[in-house]
Amino acid sequence: MDYEYSRVLGKNIRALRRERGLTQEQLAARLQVAGCDMTRSALAKIEVGQRHLYPDELKGLRTVLNIPYEAILI
């Protein structure tokens, strides 16, 4: 796993979440409703680059945040 890319990706996800005025808890809840089993703790680890993003989570973020993949993956 490329730690530096994970860190940058996490910062981007955090920025996208904050732009929409969502807390980690709120985003995790919306992801769960959309069928993506992500906890607030997992989201927090992704945002600081300590955990990688699974394909289903990437798809869930795209759906819930209503953005293209490119906006997430930078």
Secondary structure, DSSP 8 states (H G I E B T S, - for coil): --HHHHHHHHHHHHHHHHHTT--HHHHHHHHHHTT----HHHHHHHHTTSS---HHHHHHHHHHHT--HHHHH-
